[in-house]
Amino acid sequence: MEEKFITIKEVALNNNCPECYNTNGLQLTFLQKFVETKFYKSITRETSHLLECNTCNTNIYPISWTEDIERVFNYHQKAFTPKTPSIKLKKSARLLIISVLVITLTILGLIVFPYL
C-alpha cells in the first residue's frame, strides 16, 4: 500500500521568514493524503500543511511562527477546500468481485439444481 500526500493548494506569503527574515520566500502548501493499493485508489479526508522558506531552504514549524504568519495561515486554512474523499476500484478489484460472485452463484446452482 502506497500512501503519499498530493498538493492541493500552494500560496506564496509576503511575511518575514523567522529564520532569514526575507519577505519573498515563504510558501504555504496544503496537502491531502492519497492511498493506492493493488485493488483501489483513494483520496482520504486527512489533510496536512507545510510552510517552507525557498530563500533559506528550511521548513518553518508552527512553534516558530509569528502572529502575522499564524493570522495569514488561519485565513488561508479557512479558504482551503480539500478534494472530496473518494474510492475508485481498479480493474483487479472488479475482476475479483465478479469472479467471487460467479463462483458463489455456481456453487448455489449446483446445490439447489438437484432438488428441482
Secondary structure, DSSP 8 states (H G I E B T S, - for coil): -EEEEEEEEEEE--S--TTT--SS-EEEEEEEEEEE-SSEEEEEEEEEEEEEETTTTEE--GGG--HHHHHHHHHHHHH------EEEE-HHHHHHHHHHHHHHHHHHHHHHGGG-
